[in-house]
């Protein structure tokens, strides 16, 4: 199965100065869940999205994305809109979060003592669309016949659970007595949200799950063991959590999953480690057809060997163009890397490299700005668009069906 686009992108874009200025009240990470009805902020968001959309249309960069300009941070806007979920801006890092959790460990080293999270305090229920407004803002200046070329992103269902110590994700008053119950109701909320988007014309959703790569990190695994957590069972739980909603979606709604190791301010990443320890289960035990995986730095995530586990009928979007480094990659280097990745799949399946490359596509390794304040070191708006054009041009040089 060929990927949705030969040249793809991960969804977030650097925020323009006009948007950052309008959203100054959300400059603190502790306010990442704050919503606003300020009309000047909404206008700045719409103006920024309009400009980004026009640039993508004119440069033929696909899929067309909002840049996540309606969000302070990539996972914002969903959990806090659900009934039964309560945003807490200042949970103590040492008491509430997993032992040696890579994200909070680094934040603590930077001087942080608290971090925001969303705790379940009652039965989880979907009460209103979280991202429908963003979808409408994205498509406001896209011809309806091109809506199928647009993509929206959502956070993974495990995003809150994986960070918090066992027993912290949901309170006694929530009524939940097991993780399975928690994720079952959360899955229903995901289905409701995705169906609202589907009915509004959305046909391409990307689930962002950077924390799955933490299972490739010895620091995370050791911390879980200190907390008495079985990491094999935990990984299985999270993969089931994805399938709990995937199995209830329309067949023509494309849903892919993006994994990375973090792209916070100054090119900061949280963990390192090869996909090898999770690839077989990830590829074969979830209903996803498309996997967006970063491969821009072998020291951070290893080589292409885990692609040997990719089954027929599924595809991988290779994140070969870095959003962490401002240096511009070359088309020839990218062509060589795609050929190498195809070679791994070809050997595993007993097919030619050209046949193997049919299940591959190309993208940046991550979004360009995980939050309003984040971005790769020395990355500029101009270089961001140059990198996305490079992805387009490299894909055209590799695949005859790349548009």
N, C-alpha and C positions, 0 to 999 in steps of 0.2 A: 504494500500500500504506500503510495507516494505521499509525502507530507503535504499539508494544506498549501504552503508556499515554499518555493525553492529558496527564496530570500525572505527571511522572517526577522522579527525584532521581538524583544522581551517585554516591552510595554511602557516603561517609564522613560521620561526625557528630562534633561536639565530644565529647571524652572527659570523662566525669564525674569529679569530684575523687576519688571512691573508687577508680576504675581507675588514675588517674595516681599515686595514693599507692601502690597495690599494685605498680606497674611502675616504681618509682623507679630500679631497677637498669638500666633501658633508657633513661635520660634523655639519654645521649650519642648523637649521630648516628653516631659510629664503632661503636656497638654495634647498629646498626639490623638486623643480620642475626642477632643472638643469639637463640637459642631457649631456652625455659625449661619445665621440668616441675614448677615450684613449684606445689603444689596451691592455695595461697592466691591466686596470680596467676590460675590457671585459674578459680577460683571467682569472682574479681572480674570476669573477662571475661564469664563466663556470666551473672552477675547484671546486669551493665551491658547485655548484649545482650537479656536478658529484659525489662528495663525499657524499652529503646528499642523493642522489638517491640510491647509492650503499648501504648505511646504511639502508634505508627504504626497499629495496629489500631483504637484508639479514635478517632483523628482521621481515619481513612480516608486515610492517606498511603501512596501506592503508587509504585513497588514497595516491598515490605518489605525492608529491608537490615539487615545486622549492624552498620553504622556503621564497619566495619573495626576493631572493638574488639579483635580478636585480633592486630592488627598494630601495630608501632611506627610504620611508615610504609607508605604505600599500596602500594608495589611489593614489600614484604617478604613472605617466606613461600613464594616459588616457586623462583627460580633456585638458592637455596642448598640446596634439598632434592634437586636433581638430581645424579645420578652424573656425575662429570667436571667439576663446577662447584665452584670453591673461593672462599669469601668472603675477601677481603683487607680488613681494617679501615682500613689506613693507607697507601693508595697515594699517592705524592707527586703533588700537583696538576700541577706544571709538567712533570714527566717522563712521567706516565702518561695524562693526559687531553688531549683535543683542544685545539689552540691557540685561544685566545679563546672557549672553550666558555662560553656565557652563565652557566650554573649555577656552575661552578667559578671563573669570573672574579669573580662577586659574592662567593662564599665566601672567596676569597683576599683581596678587599678588606675582608672582615670579620675577617681575621687567620688564616684556615685555611690550613694548608700541606699537609694530607692529606685524602683522602676515601675512603670505603668503596666497593668495587665487587666484582662476582663475576667471576672470571677462569675461562676454560675451560682445564683442565689435563689433560683426558683425554676419551675418547669420551662424548658427552652421552647419558644414558639416564634414563628415568623409572623410579624404583624404588619410590615410594610416593605416595599422594595428598598434595598439599600443602594443599588447602583443603577437604577432605572434613569434617574436624573442625569448621571454621568453618560449613560448610553445616548440619551436624547441630546445632550450637549455635544457629544462626539459626532452624531449623525446629522446635526442641524445643518451642516454645510457639505454633506456628502450626498450625491444623487442616490435615490433609493435603490437603483439598480446596482450600486456599488456597496450597499450595506453588508453584503456577504464577504466583502474584502476588509471589514473592520474586525477588531478583536478587543475584548475587555478582559481584565485580569481580576482574580479573586484570591484571597489568602486560603491556605489549606485548613481543613477542619481541626487538625492537630496543633495549630499554631499556639494557642493558649496552653493547652494541656502539657505539651512537651517541656515548656519552660518551668512549670510550677512543681513544687515538691508533691509527692504522693499525698493525697488527702486535702490538697489546697485548691484544686481546680473547681470543685463544687462544694458548697456548704451543706451541712445537715439539713438546713431549711429548704434546700433545693428539691428534696425528695428523691434524689438519685443515690443509689447504694452501690452502683458499679459503673465502670468506665463504658461498658457496652451500652447501658441505658443512656448515658450522657451522649455518646456518639450517635446512637440511633435517633434521638430527637434532633440532634444537630444536623444529621443527614436530611431529615424532613425539611428543615429550614433551608438547606442548600437546594433541595429540589424546588421548593417554592420560589426561591430567589431566581434560580436559573430559568424556571418556566416563565416568570414575569419578564425576564430579558428575552427569552425565546419568542414569546407572544408579541414583543415589541420589535422583532426582526433580527435579533442577535443570533448568529450561527457559529460563533467562534469564541470560546472562553479558555483562558489559560489559568490554571491553578498554580500559585506560587508556593512551593514547599521547600525553602532553603534548609529547613531543619532536618530533613531526611539525610542530608550529608553529614549530620552530626554523628550518625551511626558509623561513619568512616573515621571518626576521631577517637583516639584512645583517651583523651581527656574527658570527653562526654561519657564514654562507656565506663571508665573508672569511677566517675562521679555517681553514675546510676547504681553501680555495684555498692558504693558506700551508703546509698540510700535504700539498699535492699531491693532494687528493681531488676527484674529479669529483662535484659535488653533484647533478647530474641523475641520474647513474648510482646514487648513494647512495640518493636518494629512490625510484628504481625498485626497488632491492634491498629496501628496507624494505617497500614495498607488496607485493612478491612474497612476502616473509617472512610477511605476514599470510595471503595466499591459500594458502600451503603447508599451513596447518592448516585453514583455513575449508572447503576443498573436500572434506574428509574427515569432516565432522560431520553428524549427523542433520538432516533438513530441519526438524524441529520443535524444534530447539534454537536459540532466538533469540540471536544474538550481535551486539552493537553496539559501536561504537568511540567513545571520548570523547577530544576534543582540547581542551587549554586552554594557558595560558601561565604556569602556576604559581600556587599559592595557599599560600605558606609563611607562617610566623609574621609577624604584623603586616601582613597583606595584601600581602606581597611577591610580585611576579611577575618572571619571568626575561626574557621577550622581549615585543616588540610587533610588530605587522604584520598586514595583511589576509590572509585565507585565499585571496585571489585567485590567488596564485602556485601553490597546490597543489590547489585545489578540483576542477578538472576531472579530474585524475588520481585524486584521492582518491575521488570519487564514482563514477567510471566504470571504474576499473582495479582495484577491489577487490570482493570478494564480500559486503561488508557491506551490509545493508539499512537499518540505522539508524545515524545519525551524531549524536552529542551534541556540540554546538558552543556555545561561549560567545559571547554577543552583548550583554553588559551594559555595555560601555564602548567607544564608537566610537574613542576615542583609542588604546586598547590593541589592538583587533582589527578596526577598520573597520566598514563597514556590511554590509547584507544582499546586496549585489550578487553575491558568489560563488555564491549559491543558484541563479543562472541556469543553472549547470552540473548541477544535480541531475536525474538522469534519472527517467522515470516508473518506478514500482515500488519506489522507495526513499523514505526519509523522514528528516527532520531534527527533532531535539528542540532547541528554541531555549533556550539558557541565558540568560534575561533577568533573572532575580532574582539579585542579587549576594550571594555569600558573603563578599566582601571589605569591604562597607560595611554597617554596622548599620542605616542608615536603611531604613525599610520602603517598598517601591515601592507604586504604586497599581494597582488592577485596570484602570482606564481607560487608564493609560499603557501597560500590558502589552497590552491589546486593540489599541491603536493600533500597537504595534510588530509584533504578529503579523499585523495587516492589511498593514503595509508589507512584511513578509517575503513574505506571500502574493502581494502585487502583483508582486514580482520574479519569482517562479515562474510566475505567471499570464501575464506578458508573454512569458517565454521559451517557454512551452508553448502559448500561444494558447488558454488556458482562462479561466474566471471566477476571481475571487479566492476565492470560496467553494470551488470545486473545488480550487484550489491549496492552500488551507489544510487540506484533508483529509490532506495528507502531512506536516503539522506537529504538533508537541506542545510542551510547555512544561516547563522545569525550572530549578533554580538553575544558575548558570553553572559551578560546580565543586562539589566536595565541601566540607564545612564545616571539615575538618581533615585536611590531607594527611599529617600525622604527629601523634604524641601531643602534641607541643609546639607545633603550628601551629594557626592560626585567624585569621579576619579580625579587623581592628582593631576593638575594642569589641564584638565579637560575643559574645552570651551564649546560654546554653542556651534561655532563654525566647524570645529573638528568633529563634533558629534554628528552633524549632517554629512560630513565627508566620510565618516566611518560607515554610516548607513548606506550611502551611495556605493562605497566599496563593497559592502555585502551584496548589493544589487548587481554590481558589475561582475563580481567573482562568480555569483550564481549563474549569470548569463554565460560566462566563459566555460562553466563546468557542465551545465545541463541544457540540453537543446529545448526543453519545455519550460525553461525559466523565462518569464515575461519581463 
